[in-house]
Amino acid sequence: MWDPAQYLRYADLRLRPAVDLLAQVSLASPKQIVDLGCGAGNVTRILAERWPDVDLTGVDGSAEMLNRARDLAVNVRWVQADIATWTPDTPLDLLFSNAALHFVDEHERLFPKLLEFLAPGGVLAVQMPRNFGAPSHTLMYAAARQEPWRKQLEPLLRPSPVAEPERYHDILVPHVSSLDIWETEYLQLLEGDDPVAEWTKGTWGKPLLDALDDDDRQAFEADYKARLRVAYPRRPDGTTLFPFRRLFIVATL
């Protein structure tokens, strides 16, 4: 069960990569668009604003996120479905996915399948975090492998779910007419107490926290936060710098 409020705590920073991705989509008047892994719908709303007459669908597996999305009162069809197995009813002009597909395994199979959902000339536009080698994630895994949490948490740990950019080039280039892949590292300025822990709490760390009872959760969070304070020290002005790398893909049939 995702927590929309926790996820949206850093809404502006999470939204910027989606806007940067959308800026590279040059479709003039698409008819069918899907926002795959739409979450609370803040990106879907931007899609609706750019193409107000489009048939737009937001797909997400979380009922909590979709309930929040429905409050936006935009002209969108909201669908609750597993994004790993969902299929569209009609060919799409744009399949847009911001910060969602890293939760799905087997990208060698997944990305060619997503291309099959497109109409001729259609576009697959994807943004995924690729920050899994950073201390924000490696220290989470290090804490999870410590006693007394190891038995509960180690089975939940996943290897880096996003491959090198070259791998996506090799997967996609045989199937498309044009392909643009790039990475950006955003130097994010966070405020508040233990802000990096609060960031990961809304996404990658949530399954680990959900697996623990209250006492173990508090102890695990305290251990993880102590590690992060060393890796991401608070600056004299009270802010914390959090570099975050993201991978972008725009593939056109």
C-alpha positions as CSV (number, residue, x, y, z in Angstrom):
1,M,0.0,0.0,0.0
2,W,1.7,3.2,-1.2
3,D,1.5,6.4,0.8
4,P,0.7,9.3,-1.6
5,A,1.5,11.9,1.0
6,Q,5.0,10.5,1.7
7,Y,5.7,10.1,-2.0
8,L,4.5,13.6,-2.8
9,R,6.6,15.1,0.0
10,Y,9.2,16.0,-2.6
11,A,6.7,16.4,-5.5
12,D,8.6,19.2,-7.3
13,L,11.8,17.3,-7.4
14,R,10.1,14.0,-8.5
15,L,8.2,15.9,-11.2
16,R,11.1,17.6,-12.8
17,P,12.5,14.5,-14.6
18,A,9.0,13.8,-16.1
19,V,8.9,17.4,-17.5
20,D,12.4,16.9,-18.9
21,L,11.4,13.7,-20.5
22,L,8.2,15.2,-22.0
23,A,10.1,18.0,-23.5
24,Q,11.8,15.5,-25.8
25,V,8.5,14.1,-27.1
26,S,7.7,15.9,-30.3
27,L,4.2,14.4,-31.1
28,A,1.9,17.1,-32.4
29,S,-1.6,15.6,-31.9
30,P,-1.6,12.1,-30.5
31,K,-4.9,10.4,-30.1
32,Q,-4.2,7.7,-27.5
33,I,-1.9,8.2,-24.5
34,V,-1.2,6.0,-21.5
35,D,0.7,7.1,-18.4
36,L,1.9,3.7,-17.2
37,G,2.6,3.8,-13.4
38,C,0.8,7.1,-13.0
39,G,0.9,7.1,-9.2
40,A,-0.9,10.1,-7.8
41,G,-1.5,11.5,-11.3
42,N,0.7,14.7,-11.1
43,V,2.5,13.7,-14.3
44,T,-0.8,12.6,-15.9
45,R,-2.2,16.1,-15.3
46,I,0.7,17.6,-17.3
47,L,0.0,15.2,-20.2
48,A,-3.6,16.3,-20.1
49,E,-2.6,20.0,-20.1
50,R,-0.3,19.6,-23.1
51,W,-2.9,17.5,-25.2
52,P,-6.3,18.5,-23.8
53,D,-8.3,16.6,-26.5
54,V,-6.4,13.3,-26.2
55,D,-7.8,10.0,-25.0
56,L,-5.7,9.7,-21.9
57,T,-5.5,6.8,-19.4
58,G,-3.5,6.6,-16.2
59,V,-2.6,3.1,-15.1
60,D,-1.3,2.1,-11.6
61,G,-1.3,-0.8,-9.3
62,S,-2.0,1.2,-6.1
63,A,-5.6,2.0,-5.2
64,E,-4.3,4.6,-2.7
65,M,-2.4,6.4,-5.4
66,L,-5.3,6.3,-7.8
67,N,-7.7,7.7,-5.2
68,R,-5.4,10.6,-4.8
69,A,-5.2,11.0,-8.6
70,R,-9.0,11.1,-9.0
71,D,-9.0,14.3,-6.8
72,L,-7.2,16.1,-9.6
73,A,-10.5,16.3,-11.6
74,V,-8.9,16.0,-15.0
75,N,-10.3,14.3,-18.0
76,V,-8.5,11.0,-17.5
77,R,-9.5,7.4,-17.4
78,W,-8.0,5.8,-14.3
79,V,-7.2,2.1,-14.3
80,Q,-6.0,-0.1,-11.5
81,A,-3.8,-2.8,-12.9
82,D,-0.4,-4.4,-12.5
83,I,1.9,-2.4,-14.8
84,A,4.0,-5.6,-15.4
85,T,1.1,-7.4,-17.0
86,W,-1.3,-4.6,-18.2
87,T,-2.1,-4.4,-21.9
88,P,-4.0,-1.6,-23.8
89,D,-7.2,-2.0,-25.6
90,T,-6.0,-0.1,-28.7
91,P,-2.7,0.9,-30.2
92,L,-1.1,3.9,-28.5
93,D,0.5,7.0,-29.9
94,L,2.4,7.6,-26.7
95,L,3.2,5.3,-23.9
96,F,4.7,7.5,-21.1
97,S,6.2,6.0,-17.9
98,N,7.9,8.1,-15.3
99,A,9.8,6.4,-12.4
100,A,7.8,3.2,-12.5
101,L,9.4,0.5,-14.7
102,H,12.3,-0.1,-12.3
103,F,9.7,-1.9,-10.2
104,V,9.3,-4.4,-13.0
105,D,11.8,-7.2,-13.7
106,E,13.1,-8.7,-16.9
107,H,13.5,-5.5,-19.0
108,E,14.9,-7.6,-21.9
109,R,11.4,-8.9,-22.3
110,L,9.4,-5.9,-21.0
111,F,10.7,-3.2,-23.3
112,P,10.0,-5.0,-26.6
113,K,6.6,-5.9,-25.3
114,L,5.8,-2.2,-24.6
115,L,6.8,-1.3,-28.2
116,E,4.2,-3.8,-29.4
117,F,1.5,-1.6,-27.8
118,L,2.4,1.4,-30.0
119,A,0.7,2.5,-33.2
120,P,2.9,3.1,-36.3
121,G,5.0,6.2,-35.5
122,G,4.2,5.8,-31.8
123,V,6.6,6.8,-29.0
124,L,7.7,5.0,-25.9
125,A,9.0,7.6,-23.4
126,V,10.5,6.3,-20.1
127,Q,12.3,7.7,-17.2
128,M,13.8,5.4,-14.5
129,P,16.0,6.1,-11.5
130,R,19.5,4.8,-11.8
131,N,20.8,5.7,-8.4
132,F,21.0,2.2,-6.9
133,G,24.8,2.3,-6.5
134,A,24.6,5.5,-4.4
135,P,24.8,5.5,-0.6
136,S,21.1,6.1,-0.3
137,H,20.5,2.6,-1.6
138,T,23.7,0.7,-0.7
139,L,23.5,1.8,3.0
140,M,19.8,0.7,3.1
141,Y,20.9,-2.8,1.9
142,A,23.8,-2.8,4.4
143,A,21.4,-2.0,7.2
144,A,18.9,-4.6,6.0
145,R,21.6,-7.4,6.2
146,Q,22.3,-6.7,9.8
147,E,20.8,-8.5,12.7
148,P,18.1,-8.6,13.9
149,W,16.4,-7.6,10.6
150,R,18.3,-9.8,8.2
151,K,15.9,-12.8,8.1
152,Q,13.0,-10.6,7.3
153,L,14.5,-8.1,5.0
154,E,17.2,-9.8,3.0
155,P,14.7,-11.8,0.9
156,L,13.2,-8.5,-0.2
157,L,16.4,-7.0,-1.5
158,R,16.7,-6.7,-5.2
159,P,19.8,-6.2,-7.3
160,S,20.0,-3.0,-9.3
161,P,16.8,-3.1,-11.5
162,V,18.0,-0.7,-14.1
163,A,20.8,-1.7,-16.5
164,E,23.4,0.5,-18.2
165,P,22.2,2.8,-21.0
166,E,24.0,0.7,-23.5
167,R,21.9,-2.3,-22.6
168,Y,18.6,-0.5,-23.4
169,H,20.2,0.6,-26.7
170,D,20.8,-3.0,-27.7
171,I,17.3,-4.1,-26.6
172,L,15.4,-1.4,-28.4
173,V,17.4,-0.4,-31.5
174,P,16.4,-3.4,-33.6
175,H,12.7,-2.5,-33.2
176,V,12.6,1.3,-33.7
177,S,13.2,4.0,-36.3
178,S,14.8,6.4,-33.8
179,L,16.2,6.1,-30.3
180,D,17.4,8.7,-27.8
181,I,18.9,7.6,-24.5
182,W,20.6,9.9,-22.0
183,E,21.3,10.2,-18.3
184,T,21.0,13.2,-16.0
185,E,22.3,13.5,-12.4
186,Y,20.2,16.1,-10.5
187,L,21.9,17.7,-7.5
188,Q,18.9,17.9,-5.3
189,L,18.8,20.3,-2.4
190,L,16.8,18.8,0.5
191,E,15.6,20.3,3.7
192,G,14.6,19.0,7.1
193,D,15.8,16.2,9.4
194,D,17.2,13.1,7.7
195,P,15.8,14.1,4.3
196,V,17.4,11.4,2.3
197,A,15.8,8.8,4.5
198,E,12.5,10.6,4.0
199,W,13.0,10.5,0.3
200,T,13.7,6.7,0.1
201,K,10.9,6.0,2.6
202,G,8.4,7.1,0.0
203,T,9.7,4.6,-2.7
204,W,12.4,2.1,-2.5
205,G,12.6,1.7,1.2
206,K,8.8,1.2,1.7
207,P,8.7,-2.6,1.2
208,L,11.4,-3.0,3.8
209,L,9.7,-0.8,6.4
210,D,6.3,-2.5,5.8
211,A,7.9,-5.9,6.6
212,L,8.8,-4.9,10.1
213,D,6.7,-4.4,13.3
214,D,6.7,-1.0,14.9
215,D,9.7,-1.6,17.2
216,D,11.9,-3.1,14.6
217,R,10.9,-0.5,12.1
218,Q,12.0,2.3,14.4
219,A,15.3,0.6,15.2
220,F,16.0,-0.1,11.5
221,E,15.2,3.5,10.5
222,A,17.4,4.8,13.3
223,D,20.3,2.6,12.0
224,Y,19.8,3.6,8.4
225,K,19.5,7.4,9.2
226,A,22.7,7.3,11.2
227,R,24.5,5.8,8.2
228,L,23.0,8.4,5.9
229,R,24.1,11.3,8.1
230,V,27.7,10.4,7.4
231,A,27.2,9.9,3.6
232,Y,25.0,13.0,3.2
233,P,26.0,15.5,5.9
234,R,23.8,18.5,6.6
235,R,25.5,21.7,5.4
236,P,26.0,24.8,7.5
237,D,22.8,26.4,6.0
238,G,20.8,23.4,7.2
239,T,20.3,21.8,3.7
240,T,21.4,18.4,2.4
241,L,22.7,17.8,-1.1
242,F,21.4,14.5,-2.6
243,P,22.8,13.7,-6.1
244,F,20.3,11.5,-8.0
245,R,20.9,9.9,-11.4
246,R,18.1,9.2,-13.8
247,L,17.9,7.3,-17.1
248,F,15.8,8.6,-20.0
249,I,14.6,6.8,-23.1
250,V,12.6,8.1,-26.1
251,A,12.0,5.4,-28.7
252,T,9.9,5.9,-31.8
253,L,8.5,3.2,-34.1
